[in-house]
Amino acid sequence: MSTKDTPKFSKSDRALMVVSDATIYGSTRLQKYGFLLTQQYKKEMEGIAKATPELKFYDDWAPLWFGPFSKSLAKDIDACMQNGLIYKEPVKLSQNSFRYGLTLKGRRKWRAMLHKSTKDITAIHKKVMNLQKMRLERLLEYIYYAYPEYTVNSTIREKISGL
């Protein structure tokens, strides 16, 4: 790939790392994936930011109603939807719930990201795919026990295994 063919990335493309090639059910799950990537893959995230500064990952995590939340991630998801990279559609069996995924255009961009920083971004991709196997309740339990400082404002804290 020549310099001329090198893909250009924008800050909002960070959201593609969170969605990866997965279908993610709910914005709560989406936020928690981003949070865990930030917490558990610091070295890989630093490598990605060094190679591609516009992909520097989220550092604005704050305790909100369902645990850690990043306004920047939410903004990036919206920007990617406006740019036709990520779709959001209602889940028929659940009221007020949505699923997120990459559009064809988003997949092309994601593949370009994988190609540019294979080692670090591949690790992120594997992590998201592993998180997909975890039930939401288990995901929340893990975060609430491992990172209690991000759950102080949670409205579901007592429901998560009696915390």
DSSP file with accessible surface (Angstrom, degrees, kcal/mol):
  #  RESIDUE AA STRUCTURE BP1 BP2  ACC     N-H-->O    O-->H-N    N-H-->O    O-->H-N    TCO  KAPPA ALPHA  PHI   PSI    X-CA   Y-CA   Z-CA
    1    1 A M              0   0  139      0, 0.0     2,-0.1     0, 0.0     5,-0.1   0.000 360.0 360.0 360.0 121.8    0.0    0.0    0.0
    2    2 A S    >>  -     0   0   59      1,-0.1     4,-0.7     4,-0.0     3,-0.6  -0.340 360.0-105.4 -78.5 166.5    1.6    3.3   -1.1
    3    3 A T  G >4 S+     0   0  125      1,-0.3     3,-0.9     2,-0.2    -1,-0.1   0.883 123.3  57.7 -58.5 -37.5    1.4    6.5    1.0
    4    4 A K  G 34 S+     0   0  191      1,-0.2    -1,-0.3     3,-0.0     0, 0.0   0.857 109.0  45.0 -61.3 -34.2   -1.1    7.8   -1.5
    5    5 A D  G <4 S+     0   0   98     -3,-0.6    -1,-0.2     2,-0.1    -2,-0.2   0.485  82.3 121.9 -88.4  -6.2   -3.4    4.7   -0.7
    6    6 A T    <<  -     0   0   43     -3,-0.9    -3,-0.0    -4,-0.7   106,-0.0  -0.424  69.9-115.2 -61.0 126.2   -2.9    5.0    3.0
    7    7 A P        -     0   0   28      0, 0.0     2,-0.4     0, 0.0    -1,-0.1  -0.316  21.6-130.7 -65.7 146.2   -6.4    5.4    4.5
    8    8 A K        -     0   0  168     -3,-0.1     2,-0.4    -2,-0.0    -3,-0.0  -0.818  23.4-160.3 -96.1 135.4   -7.3    8.6    6.3
    9    9 A F        -     0   0   17     -2,-0.4     2,-0.3   104,-0.0    45,-0.1  -0.885   4.5-154.0-117.4 150.0   -8.8    8.3    9.7
   10   10 A S    >   -     0   0   49     -2,-0.4     3,-1.5     1,-0.1     4,-0.3  -0.757  35.5-103.4-113.9 166.2  -10.8   10.7   11.8
   11   11 A K  G >  S+     0   0  133     -2,-0.3     3,-1.7     1,-0.3     4,-0.2   0.870 119.3  59.7 -55.8 -39.1  -11.2   10.9   15.5
   12   12 A S  G >  S+     0   0   13      1,-0.3     3,-1.8     2,-0.2     4,-0.3   0.727  84.8  79.3 -67.9 -16.7  -14.7    9.4   15.3
   13   13 A D  G X> S+     0   0    0     -3,-1.5     3,-1.3     1,-0.3     4,-0.6   0.669  71.9  81.8 -66.5 -11.5  -13.3    6.2   13.7
   14   14 A R  H X> S+     0   0   15     -3,-1.7     3,-1.2    -4,-0.3     4,-0.9   0.850  80.9  65.2 -57.8 -33.0  -12.2    5.2   17.2
   15   15 A A  H <> S+     0   0    0     -3,-1.8     4,-2.3     1,-0.3     3,-0.4   0.801  88.6  66.6 -62.4 -26.8  -15.8    3.9   17.6
   16   16 A L  H <> S+     0   0    0     -3,-1.3     4,-2.9    -4,-0.3    -1,-0.3   0.844  95.4  57.1 -64.2 -30.6  -15.1    1.4   14.9
   17   17 A M  H << S+     0   0    0     -3,-1.2    -1,-0.2    -4,-0.6    -2,-0.2   0.864 108.2  46.9 -66.7 -34.6  -12.7   -0.3   17.2
   18   18 A V  H  < S+     0   0    0     -4,-0.9    -2,-0.2    -3,-0.4    -1,-0.2   0.928 119.1  37.9 -73.7 -44.2  -15.5   -0.7   19.8
   19   19 A V  H >< S+     0   0    0     -4,-2.3     3,-2.1     1,-0.1    -2,-0.2   0.895  86.3 164.1 -73.6 -37.1  -18.1   -2.1   17.4
   20   20 A S  T 3< S-     0   0    0     -4,-2.9    82,-0.1    -5,-0.3    -1,-0.1  -0.281  71.6 -40.6  54.0-137.3  -15.4   -4.1   15.5
   21   21 A D  T 3  S+     0   0   32    104,-0.1    -1,-0.3    -4,-0.1     2,-0.2   0.027 113.8 107.9-106.1  25.3  -17.1   -6.7   13.3
   22   22 A A  S <  S-     0   0    4     -3,-2.1     2,-0.6    -4,-0.1    80,-0.4  -0.530  71.0-125.2-100.2 164.1  -19.7   -7.5   16.0
   23   23 A T        -     0   0   43     -2,-0.2     2,-0.5    78,-0.1    78,-0.2  -0.971  32.7-158.9-103.2 121.3  -23.4   -6.9   16.4
   24   24 A I  E     -A  100   0A   0     76,-2.8    76,-3.0    -2,-0.6     2,-0.9  -0.912   7.2-145.5-111.2 123.8  -23.7   -5.2   19.7
   25   25 A Y  E     -A   99   0A 107     -2,-0.5     4,-0.3    74,-0.2    74,-0.3  -0.782  64.6  -2.9 -93.3 105.0  -27.1   -5.2   21.5
   26   26 A G  S  > S-     0   0   12     72,-2.7     4,-1.8    -2,-0.9    74,-0.1   0.282  70.2-103.0  97.6 145.2  -27.7   -2.0   23.4
   27   27 A S  H  > S+     0   0   66      2,-0.2     4,-2.6     1,-0.2     5,-0.2   0.795 117.6  61.4 -71.8 -26.0  -25.8    1.2   24.2
   28   28 A T  H  > S+     0   0   36      2,-0.2     4,-2.4     1,-0.2    -1,-0.2   0.957 107.1  44.2 -63.1 -47.7  -25.0    0.0   27.7
   29   29 A R  H  > S+     0   0   32     -4,-0.3     4,-2.5     1,-0.2     5,-0.2   0.919 111.8  54.3 -62.2 -42.1  -23.1   -2.9   26.3
   30   30 A L  H  X S+     0   0    5     -4,-1.8     4,-2.0     1,-0.2    -1,-0.2   0.931 110.1  46.2 -57.8 -47.5  -21.4   -0.6   23.7
   31   31 A Q  H  X S+     0   0   11     -4,-2.6     4,-2.4     1,-0.2    -1,-0.2   0.906 111.5  51.6 -63.2 -41.2  -20.2    1.7   26.4
   32   32 A K  H  X S+     0   0    4     -4,-2.4     4,-2.7     2,-0.2     5,-0.2   0.877 107.1  52.9 -68.7 -34.9  -18.9   -1.2   28.6
   33   33 A Y  H  X S+     0   0    0     -4,-2.5     4,-2.4     2,-0.2    -1,-0.2   0.950 110.7  47.6 -61.4 -47.5  -16.9   -2.6   25.7
   34   34 A G  H  X S+     0   0    0     -4,-2.0     4,-2.0    -5,-0.2    -2,-0.2   0.918 112.1  50.3 -59.8 -41.7  -15.3    0.7   25.2
   35   35 A F  H  X S+     0   0    0     -4,-2.4     4,-2.4     1,-0.2    -2,-0.2   0.939 111.0  47.3 -62.6 -48.3  -14.5    1.0   28.9
   36   36 A L  H  X S+     0   0    2     -4,-2.7     4,-3.1     1,-0.2     5,-0.4   0.877 109.3  54.0 -65.6 -35.4  -13.0   -2.5   29.1
   37   37 A L  H  X S+     0   0    0     -4,-2.4     4,-1.6    -5,-0.2    -1,-0.2   0.928 110.6  48.0 -61.1 -41.6  -10.8   -1.9   26.1
   38   38 A T  H  < S+     0   0   20     -4,-2.0    -2,-0.2    -5,-0.2    -1,-0.2   0.913 119.0  38.6 -63.4 -43.8   -9.6    1.3   27.8
   39   39 A Q  H  < S+     0   0   39     -4,-2.4     3,-0.4     1,-0.2    -2,-0.2   0.869 125.1  33.2 -77.4 -40.0   -8.9   -0.5   31.0
   40   40 A Q  H  < S+     0   0   61     -4,-3.1    -3,-0.2    -5,-0.2    -2,-0.2   0.587 120.2  44.3 -99.7 -11.5   -7.5   -3.8   29.8
   41   41 A Y     X  +     0   0   48     -4,-1.6     4,-2.7    -5,-0.4     5,-0.2  -0.174  63.6 135.6-127.0  42.7   -5.7   -2.9   26.6
   42   42 A K  H  > S+     0   0  106     -3,-0.4     4,-2.5     1,-0.2     5,-0.2   0.899  74.9  50.9 -57.2 -45.2   -3.8    0.2   27.6
   43   43 A K  H  > S+     0   0  156      1,-0.2     4,-2.1     2,-0.2    -1,-0.2   0.934 113.1  44.5 -61.5 -46.0   -0.6   -0.9   25.9
   44   44 A E  H  > S+     0   0   47      2,-0.2     4,-2.5     1,-0.2    -1,-0.2   0.909 112.8  51.9 -65.2 -40.7   -2.3   -1.7   22.6
   45   45 A M  H  X S+     0   0   14     -4,-2.7     4,-2.5     1,-0.2    12,-0.2   0.891 109.2  49.9 -64.5 -38.1   -4.3    1.5   22.7
   46   46 A E  H  X S+     0   0  134     -4,-2.5     4,-2.3    -5,-0.2    -1,-0.2   0.896 110.0  51.4 -66.0 -39.1   -1.1    3.5   23.2
   47   47 A G  H  X S+     0   0   23     -4,-2.1     4,-2.1     2,-0.2    -2,-0.2   0.911 111.0  47.8 -62.8 -41.4    0.5    1.6   20.3
   48   48 A I  H  X S+     0   0    0     -4,-2.5     4,-3.0     1,-0.2     7,-0.2   0.937 112.3  48.9 -64.5 -45.6   -2.5    2.5   18.1
   49   49 A A  H  < S+     0   0   21     -4,-2.5     7,-0.2     1,-0.2    -2,-0.2   0.868 110.2  52.0 -64.7 -35.0   -2.4    6.2   19.2
   50   50 A K  H  < S+     0   0  186     -4,-2.3    -1,-0.2     1,-0.2    -2,-0.2   0.929 116.7  38.7 -66.7 -42.7    1.3    6.4   18.5
   51   51 A A  H  < S+     0   0   61     -4,-2.1    -2,-0.2     1,-0.3    -1,-0.2   0.851 136.1  19.0 -75.0 -35.1    0.9    5.0   15.0
   52   52 A T    ><  -     0   0    2     -4,-3.0     3,-2.5    -5,-0.2    -1,-0.3  -0.769  68.5-169.7-139.9  87.5   -2.3    6.9   14.3
   53   53 A P  G >  S+     0   0   92      0, 0.0     3,-1.9     0, 0.0    -1,-0.1   0.801  84.0  64.0 -53.6 -32.5   -2.8    9.9   16.6
   54   54 A E  G 3  S+     0   0   79      1,-0.3   -40,-0.3   -45,-0.1   -41,-0.1   0.683  97.2  59.2 -68.1 -12.5   -6.4   10.5   15.5
   55   55 A L  G <  S+     0   0    2     -3,-2.5    -1,-0.3    -7,-0.2    -6,-0.2   0.225  70.1 143.2 -99.0  15.1   -7.3    7.1   17.0
   56   56 A K    <   -     0   0  109     -3,-1.9     3,-0.1    -7,-0.2   -42,-0.1  -0.361  53.7-118.1 -54.8 128.3   -6.2    7.9   20.5
   57   57 A F        -     0   0   14    -12,-0.2    -1,-0.1     1,-0.2     2,-0.1  -0.066  34.3 -69.8 -78.9 173.6   -8.7    6.2   22.6
   58   58 A Y        +     0   0    3      1,-0.1    -1,-0.2   -24,-0.1     3,-0.1  -0.299  43.2 166.0 -67.6 136.4  -11.2    7.5   25.1
   59   59 A D        +     0   0  120     -3,-0.1    -1,-0.1     1,-0.1    -2,-0.0   0.118  56.4  89.0-133.9  18.5  -10.1    9.0   28.4
   60   60 A D        +     0   0   51      2,-0.1    11,-0.5     0, 0.0     2,-0.2  -0.074  51.6 153.6-109.8  35.3  -13.3   10.7   29.6
   61   61 A W  E     +C   70   0B  23      9,-0.1     9,-0.2    -3,-0.1     0, 0.0  -0.431  15.9 175.2 -69.4 133.2  -14.9    7.9   31.5
   62   62 A A  E     -C   69   0B  43      7,-2.0     7,-1.9    -2,-0.2     2,-0.4  -0.978  37.8-101.1-137.4 148.8  -17.3    9.0   34.2
   63   63 A P  E     +C   68   0B  34      0, 0.0     2,-0.2     0, 0.0    88,-0.2  -0.586  54.6 160.0 -71.6 124.7  -19.6    7.2   36.6
   64   64 A L  E >   -C   67   0B  49      3,-1.9     3,-1.6    86,-0.5    89,-0.2  -0.560  55.5 -59.9-130.1-160.9  -23.2    7.5   35.3
   65   65 A W  T 3  S+     0   0  155      1,-0.3    90,-2.8    89,-0.2    91,-0.8   0.762 133.8  26.5 -61.7 -31.9  -26.5    5.7   35.6
   66   66 A F  T 3  S-     0   0   88      1,-0.5    -1,-0.3    88,-0.2    88,-0.1   0.030 124.3 -87.9-119.8  25.0  -25.3    2.3   34.4
   67   67 A G  E <  S+C   64   0B   1     -3,-1.6    -3,-1.9    84,-0.1    -1,-0.5  -0.723  91.6  18.1 104.4-154.5  -21.7    2.5   35.3
   68   68 A P  E     +C   63   0B   0      0, 0.0     2,-0.3     0, 0.0   -33,-0.1  -0.239  65.7 178.9 -60.5 137.1  -18.8    4.0   33.2
   69   69 A F  E     -C   62   0B  59     -7,-1.9    -7,-2.0    -9,-0.1     2,-0.5  -1.000  18.3-156.6-142.1 138.8  -19.8    6.2   30.4
   70   70 A S  E  >  -C   61   0B   0     -2,-0.3     4,-2.0    -9,-0.2    -9,-0.1  -0.966   5.9-164.0-118.2 117.9  -17.9    8.2   27.8
   71   71 A K  H  > S+     0   0  155     -2,-0.5     4,-2.5   -11,-0.5     5,-0.2   0.866  94.8  56.8 -63.6 -35.7  -19.5   11.2   26.1
   72   72 A S  H  > S+     0   0   35      2,-0.2     4,-2.5     1,-0.2    -1,-0.2   0.904 105.8  48.8 -64.1 -40.9  -16.8   11.1   23.5
   73   73 A L  H  > S+     0   0    0      2,-0.2     4,-2.6     1,-0.2    -1,-0.2   0.938 111.4  49.8 -63.9 -44.9  -17.7    7.5   22.6
   74   74 A A  H  X S+     0   0   31     -4,-2.0     4,-2.2     1,-0.2    -2,-0.2   0.921 112.4  47.9 -60.0 -42.4  -21.4    8.4   22.3
   75   75 A K  H  X S+     0   0  151     -4,-2.5     4,-2.6     1,-0.2    -1,-0.2   0.900 111.3  50.6 -63.7 -42.1  -20.5   11.4   20.1
   76   76 A D  H  X S+     0   0   15     -4,-2.5     4,-2.7     2,-0.2    -2,-0.2   0.893 108.0  52.2 -65.3 -38.4  -18.3    9.2   17.9
   77   77 A I  H  X S+     0   0    6     -4,-2.6     4,-2.2     2,-0.2    -2,-0.2   0.948 111.6  47.4 -61.4 -46.5  -21.0    6.6   17.5
   78   78 A D  H  X S+     0   0   82     -4,-2.2     4,-2.4     1,-0.2    -2,-0.2   0.921 112.2  49.2 -60.3 -44.4  -23.4    9.3   16.4
   79   79 A A  H  X S+     0   0   27     -4,-2.6     4,-1.9     1,-0.2    -1,-0.2   0.912 110.7  50.2 -63.0 -40.9  -20.8   10.7   14.0
   80   80 A C  H  <>S+     0   0    0     -4,-2.7     5,-3.2     1,-0.2     6,-1.1   0.865 109.9  50.9 -67.0 -33.7  -20.2    7.3   12.5
   81   81 A M  H ><5S+     0   0   51     -4,-2.2     3,-1.4     4,-0.2    -2,-0.2   0.931 110.2  49.3 -67.9 -42.8  -23.9    6.8   12.1
   82   82 A Q  H 3<5S+     0   0  165     -4,-2.4    -2,-0.2     1,-0.3    -1,-0.2   0.835 111.6  50.0 -63.7 -31.7  -24.2   10.1   10.3
   83   83 A N  T 3<5S-     0   0   82     -4,-1.9    -1,-0.3    -5,-0.2    -2,-0.2   0.354 117.4-113.4 -88.6   3.7  -21.3    9.1    8.0
   84   84 A G  T < 5S+     0   0   31     -3,-1.4    22,-0.5     2,-0.2    21,-0.3   0.732  87.4 112.1  74.1  24.9  -22.9    5.8    7.2
   85   85 A L  S   <S+     0   0    6     -5,-3.2    18,-2.1     1,-0.2     2,-0.4   0.758  76.3  33.7 -97.7 -31.4  -20.2    3.7    9.0
   86   86 A I  E     -B  102   0A   3     -6,-1.1     2,-0.3    16,-0.3    16,-0.2  -0.974  69.8-152.3-126.8 140.2  -22.4    2.3   11.8
   87   87 A Y  E     -B  101   0A  64     14,-2.8    14,-1.5    -2,-0.4     2,-0.4  -0.799   3.0-162.8-108.7 156.4  -26.0    1.4   11.8
   88   88 A K  E     +B  100   0A  90     -2,-0.3    12,-0.2    12,-0.2    -2,-0.0  -0.986  16.8 170.2-135.8 123.3  -28.4    1.4   14.8
   89   89 A E  E     -B   99   0A  71     10,-2.3    10,-2.8    -2,-0.4    -2,-0.0  -0.982  35.9-100.2-136.8 149.4  -31.7   -0.5   14.5
   90   90 A P  E     -B   98   0A  88      0, 0.0     2,-0.6     0, 0.0     8,-0.3  -0.316  29.2-127.3 -65.6 148.1  -34.4   -1.4   17.0
   91   91 A V    >   -     0   0   24      6,-2.4     3,-1.2     3,-0.4     6,-0.3  -0.886  16.0-147.6 -95.1 121.6  -34.5   -4.9   18.5
   92   92 A K  T 3  S+     0   0  207     -2,-0.6    -1,-0.1     1,-0.2     6,-0.0   0.821  92.1  49.8 -63.0 -34.3  -38.0   -6.2   17.9
   93   93 A L  T 3  S+     0   0  177      1,-0.1     2,-0.4    -3,-0.1    -1,-0.2   0.532 108.1  58.3 -85.7  -3.9  -38.2   -8.3   21.1
   94   94 A S  S X  S-     0   0   57     -3,-1.2     3,-1.0     3,-0.2    -3,-0.4  -0.986  79.7-128.1-133.4 129.1  -37.1   -5.6   23.4
   95   95 A Q  T 3  S+     0   0  171     -2,-0.4     3,-0.1     1,-0.2    -3,-0.1  -0.499  91.5   2.6 -74.7 138.7  -38.7   -2.2   24.0
   96   96 A N  T 3  S+     0   0  145      1,-0.2     2,-0.4    -2,-0.2    -1,-0.2   0.798 103.0 124.4  58.4  30.2  -36.3    0.8   23.7
   97   97 A S    <   -     0   0   30     -3,-1.0    -6,-2.4    -6,-0.3     2,-0.3  -0.943  37.9-172.0-121.8 147.9  -33.4   -1.4   22.8
   98   98 A F  E     - B   0  90A  72     -2,-0.4   -72,-2.7    -8,-0.3     2,-0.4  -0.910  15.7-139.4-132.5 159.6  -31.2   -1.1   19.8
   99   99 A R  E     -AB  25  89A  74    -10,-2.8   -10,-2.3    -2,-0.3     2,-0.3  -0.937  17.4-155.0-119.9 147.0  -28.4   -3.1   18.1
  100  100 A Y  E     +AB  24  88A  13    -76,-3.0   -76,-2.8    -2,-0.4     2,-0.3  -0.896  22.6 147.3-119.1 149.3  -25.4   -1.6   16.5
  101  101 A G  E     - B   0  87A   1    -14,-1.5   -14,-2.8    -2,-0.3     2,-0.3  -0.969  46.4 -80.0-165.8 175.0  -23.1   -2.9   13.8
  102  102 A L  E     - B   0  86A   2    -80,-0.4   -16,-0.3    -2,-0.3   -17,-0.1  -0.682  35.9-139.3 -87.4 139.4  -20.9   -1.8   10.9
  103  103 A T     >  -     0   0   36    -18,-2.1     4,-2.8    -2,-0.3     5,-0.2  -0.294  39.1 -93.6 -78.6 177.1  -22.4   -0.9    7.5
  104  104 A L  H  > S+     0   0  118      1,-0.2     4,-2.1     2,-0.2     5,-0.2   0.939 131.8  48.7 -59.7 -43.7  -20.6   -2.1    4.4
  105  105 A K  H  > S+     0   0  114    -21,-0.3     4,-1.9     1,-0.2    -1,-0.2   0.908 111.2  50.7 -61.8 -40.9  -18.8    1.3    4.3
  106  106 A G  H  > S+     0   0    0    -22,-0.5     4,-2.8     1,-0.2    -2,-0.2   0.886 107.5  52.9 -64.8 -39.1  -17.9    0.9    7.9
  107  107 A R  H  X S+     0   0   90     -4,-2.8     4,-2.7     2,-0.2    -1,-0.2   0.896 107.0  52.3 -63.8 -40.6  -16.6   -2.6    7.3
  108  108 A R  H  X S+     0   0  161     -4,-2.1     4,-1.8     2,-0.2    -1,-0.2   0.926 112.5  45.1 -60.3 -44.1  -14.3   -1.4    4.6
  109  109 A K  H  X S+     0   0   57     -4,-1.9     4,-2.1     2,-0.2    -2,-0.2   0.912 112.1  51.9 -66.9 -41.0  -12.9    1.3    6.9
  110  110 A W  H  X S+     0   0    0     -4,-2.8     4,-2.5     1,-0.2    -2,-0.2   0.923 108.5  51.0 -61.3 -42.7  -12.5   -1.2    9.7
  111  111 A R  H  X S+     0   0  120     -4,-2.7     4,-2.2     1,-0.2    -1,-0.2   0.891 108.1  52.7 -62.5 -38.3  -10.6   -3.6    7.4
  112  112 A A  H  X S+     0   0   22     -4,-1.8     4,-2.1     2,-0.2    -1,-0.2   0.897 109.1  50.1 -64.5 -37.5   -8.3   -0.6    6.5
  113  113 A M  H  X S+     0   0    1     -4,-2.1     4,-2.0     2,-0.2    -2,-0.2   0.920 109.4  50.6 -65.5 -43.4   -7.7    0.0   10.2
  114  114 A L  H  < S+     0   0   31     -4,-2.5    -2,-0.2     1,-0.2    -1,-0.2   0.901 111.5  49.1 -59.3 -40.5   -6.9   -3.7   10.7
  115  115 A H  H >< S+     0   0  111     -4,-2.2     3,-0.6    -5,-0.2    -1,-0.2   0.882 110.5  50.1 -67.7 -37.3   -4.4   -3.5    7.8
  116  116 A K  H 3< S+     0   0   83     -4,-2.1    -2,-0.2     1,-0.2    -1,-0.2   0.877 128.8  16.7 -73.4 -37.8   -2.7   -0.4    9.1
  117  117 A S  T 3X>S+     0   0   17     -4,-2.0     4,-2.4     1,-0.1     5,-0.5  -0.421  76.0 166.0-133.7  58.6   -2.1   -1.5   12.7
  118  118 A T  H <>5 +     0   0   81     -3,-0.6     4,-2.4     1,-0.2     5,-0.3   0.854  68.8  47.1 -48.6 -54.8   -2.5   -5.3   12.5
  119  119 A K  H  >5S+     0   0  163      1,-0.2     4,-1.5     2,-0.2    -1,-0.2   0.947 120.7  33.4 -59.6 -54.1   -0.9   -6.3   15.8
  120  120 A D  H  >5S+     0   0   29      2,-0.2     4,-1.7     1,-0.2    -1,-0.2   0.931 122.2  44.9 -72.1 -45.4   -2.6   -3.9   18.2
  121  121 A I  H  X5S+     0   0    2     -4,-2.4     4,-2.7     1,-0.2    -1,-0.2   0.879 109.5  56.9 -71.1 -30.7   -6.0   -3.5   16.4
  122  122 A T  H  X<S+     0   0   42     -4,-2.4     4,-2.5    -5,-0.5    -1,-0.2   0.910 105.3  52.2 -63.9 -38.6   -6.2   -7.3   15.9
  123  123 A A  H  X S+     0   0   22     -4,-1.5     4,-2.0    -5,-0.3    -1,-0.2   0.913 110.1  48.6 -62.3 -40.7   -5.9   -7.7   19.7
  124  124 A I  H  X S+     0   0    0     -4,-1.7     4,-2.5     2,-0.2     5,-0.2   0.930 109.5  52.5 -64.1 -45.5   -8.7   -5.2   20.2
  125  125 A H  H  X S+     0   0   44     -4,-2.7     4,-2.3     1,-0.2    -2,-0.2   0.934 109.8  48.5 -56.9 -45.6  -10.8   -7.1   17.6
  126  126 A K  H  X S+     0   0  129     -4,-2.5     4,-2.2     1,-0.2    -1,-0.2   0.896 109.7  52.8 -63.5 -40.0  -10.3  -10.4   19.5
  127  127 A K  H  X S+     0   0   35     -4,-2.0     4,-2.5     2,-0.2    -1,-0.2   0.937 109.8  47.5 -62.6 -46.0  -11.2   -8.7   22.8
  128  128 A V  H  X S+     0   0    0     -4,-2.5     4,-1.8     1,-0.2    -2,-0.2   0.920 110.9  51.8 -63.0 -40.8  -14.5   -7.4   21.4
  129  129 A M  H  X S+     0   0   65     -4,-2.3     4,-0.5    -5,-0.2    -1,-0.2   0.900 111.1  47.9 -64.5 -36.4  -15.3  -10.8   19.9
  130  130 A N  H >< S+     0   0   90     -4,-2.2     3,-1.1     1,-0.2     4,-0.3   0.890 108.0  54.5 -69.4 -38.4  -14.7  -12.4   23.3
  131  131 A L  H >< S+     0   0    3     -4,-2.5     3,-1.8     1,-0.2    -1,-0.2   0.845  97.1  66.7 -63.2 -31.6  -16.8   -9.8   25.1
  132  132 A Q  H 3< S+     0   0   59     -4,-1.8    -1,-0.2     1,-0.3    -2,-0.2   0.779  94.1  59.0 -59.0 -27.0  -19.7  -10.7   22.7
  133  133 A K  T << S+     0   0  168     -3,-1.1     2,-0.4    -4,-0.5    -1,-0.3   0.618  89.7  90.8 -78.4 -12.9  -19.8  -14.2   24.4
  134  134 A M  S <  S-     0   0   56     -3,-1.8     2,-0.1    -4,-0.3    -3,-0.0  -0.703  80.2-121.8 -91.2 132.4  -20.5  -12.7   27.8
  135  135 A R     >  -     0   0  163     -2,-0.4     4,-2.4     1,-0.1     3,-0.2  -0.379  26.6-116.1 -64.7 149.6  -24.1  -12.1   29.0
  136  136 A L  H  > S+     0   0   49      1,-0.2     4,-2.9     2,-0.2     5,-0.2   0.899 114.9  54.6 -57.0 -41.7  -24.8   -8.4   29.8
  137  137 A E  H  > S+     0   0  101      1,-0.2     4,-2.5     2,-0.2    -1,-0.2   0.914 110.4  45.9 -59.8 -43.0  -25.4   -9.3   33.5
  138  138 A R  H  > S+     0   0  113     -3,-0.2     4,-2.4     2,-0.2    -1,-0.2   0.897 111.4  52.6 -66.9 -41.1  -22.0  -11.0   33.8
  139  139 A L  H  X S+     0   0    0     -4,-2.4     4,-2.3     2,-0.2    -2,-0.2   0.937 112.0  45.6 -59.2 -47.5  -20.4   -8.1   32.0
  140  140 A L  H  X S+     0   0   11     -4,-2.9     4,-3.2     1,-0.2     5,-0.3   0.920 110.6  53.4 -64.7 -43.1  -21.9   -5.6   34.4
  141  141 A E  H  X S+     0   0   57     -4,-2.5     4,-2.1    -5,-0.2     5,-0.3   0.931 109.4  49.3 -56.0 -46.9  -21.0   -7.7   37.4
  142  142 A Y  H  X S+     0   0   76     -4,-2.4     4,-2.8     1,-0.2     5,-0.3   0.951 114.6  43.6 -59.0 -49.5  -17.4   -7.9   36.3
  143  143 A I  H  X S+     0   0    0     -4,-2.3     4,-2.7     1,-0.2    -2,-0.2   0.924 112.6  52.3 -64.5 -42.2  -17.2   -4.1   35.8
  144  144 A Y  H  < S+     0   0    1     -4,-3.2    -1,-0.2     1,-0.2    -2,-0.2   0.852 116.8  38.9 -66.3 -33.3  -19.0   -3.3   39.1
  145  145 A Y  H  < S+     0   0  127     -4,-2.1    -1,-0.2    -5,-0.3    -2,-0.2   0.889 121.8  41.5 -80.8 -41.5  -16.7   -5.5   41.1
  146  146 A A  H  < S+     0   0   44     -4,-2.8    -2,-0.2    -5,-0.3    -3,-0.2   0.797 128.8  26.6 -78.5 -28.7  -13.4   -4.6   39.3
  147  147 A Y    ><  +     0   0   33     -4,-2.7     3,-2.1    -5,-0.3    -1,-0.2  -0.452  65.6 159.0-133.6  61.0  -14.0   -0.9   38.9
  148  148 A P  G >   +     0   0   57      0, 0.0     3,-2.1     0, 0.0     4,-0.3   0.790  68.9  70.8 -60.8 -25.4  -16.4    0.2   41.8
  149  149 A E  G 3  S+     0   0  107      1,-0.3     3,-0.4     2,-0.2    -5,-0.1   0.733  96.4  54.0 -64.5 -18.2  -15.3    3.9   41.4
  150  150 A Y  G <  S+     0   0   49     -3,-2.1   -86,-0.5    -7,-0.2    -1,-0.3   0.332 103.5  56.7 -95.5   7.7  -17.2    4.0   38.1
  151  151 A T    X   +     0   0    0     -3,-2.1     3,-1.8   -88,-0.2    -1,-0.2   0.359  68.4 105.4-118.0   5.6  -20.4    2.7   39.7
  152  152 A V  T 3  S+     0   0   94     -3,-0.4    -1,-0.1    -4,-0.3    -2,-0.1   0.772  88.9  39.6 -62.4 -26.3  -21.1    5.3   42.4
  153  153 A N  T 3  S+     0   0   96    -89,-0.2    -1,-0.3    -3,-0.1     2,-0.1   0.288  87.5 132.5-103.0  10.1  -23.9    7.0   40.4
  154  154 A S    <   -     0   0   13     -3,-1.8     3,-0.4     1,-0.1   -88,-0.2  -0.383  46.4-158.9 -70.2 136.4  -25.4    3.8   39.1
  155  155 A T  S    S+     0   0   86    -90,-2.8    -1,-0.1     1,-0.2   -89,-0.1   0.520  95.9  46.8 -86.7  -7.1  -29.2    3.4   39.3
  156  156 A I  S >> S+     0   0   25    -91,-0.8     4,-1.2     1,-0.1     3,-0.8   0.269  75.8 112.0-116.1  11.5  -28.7   -0.4   39.0
  157  157 A R  G >4 S+     0   0   70     -3,-0.4     6,-0.8     1,-0.3     3,-0.7   0.882  78.2  48.9 -53.8 -46.5  -25.9   -0.9   41.5
  158  158 A E  G 3> S+     0   0  132      1,-0.2     4,-0.9    -4,-0.2    -1,-0.3   0.794 107.6  56.3 -67.3 -28.5  -28.1   -2.8   44.1
  159  159 A K  G <4 S+     0   0  170     -3,-0.8     2,-1.6     2,-0.2    -1,-0.2   0.744  86.0  86.2 -74.0 -24.0  -29.4   -5.1   41.3
  160  160 A I  T X< S-     0   0   16     -4,-1.2     3,-1.2    -3,-0.7    -1,-0.1  -0.638 127.1 -49.7 -83.9  90.0  -25.9   -6.2   40.3
  161  161 A S  T 34 S-     0   0   55     -2,-1.6    -1,-0.2     1,-0.2    -2,-0.2   0.819 101.1 -64.8  50.7  38.6  -25.3   -9.0   42.8
  162  162 A G  T 3<        0   0   67     -4,-0.9    -1,-0.2     1,-0.2    -4,-0.2   0.784 360.0 360.0  65.8  30.4  -26.3   -7.1   45.8
  163  163 A L    <         0   0   53     -3,-1.2    -1,-0.2    -6,-0.8    -3,-0.1  -0.332 360.0 360.0 -64.9 360.0  -23.6   -4.5   45.8
